[in-house]
Amino acid sequence: MNEFVPRRTAAYISQHDSHIGEMTVRETLAFSARCQGVGSRYDMLGELSRREKEANIKPDPDIDVYMKAAATEGQETNVITDYVLKVNILY
């Protein structure tokens, strides 16, 4: 038991991502973000805002605007998706 055996501690798992061919790059990235739980941040942001007001904490305005824009759901575009597209020179 005191001996390190790689076969017992590590495994290779291949990954095959299947995407919907009819979706645009923007839609694919937005869908992926929603699947990974980005949308739940909106509720947490509301709770954070409430607690900050109770504690008389004033967040940095630039960061506050960015977080609200990034957490907004139901819009055609998303700040995070646009950023990923621009960084990858797809936009």
Protein Blocks (a to p, Z undefined) as FASTA:
>chain_A
ZZccfklmgccddddddddfkbcfklmmmmmmmmnommmmmmmmmmmmmmmmmnopacdf
klmmmmmmmmpghiabdfklmmmmmmnopZZ
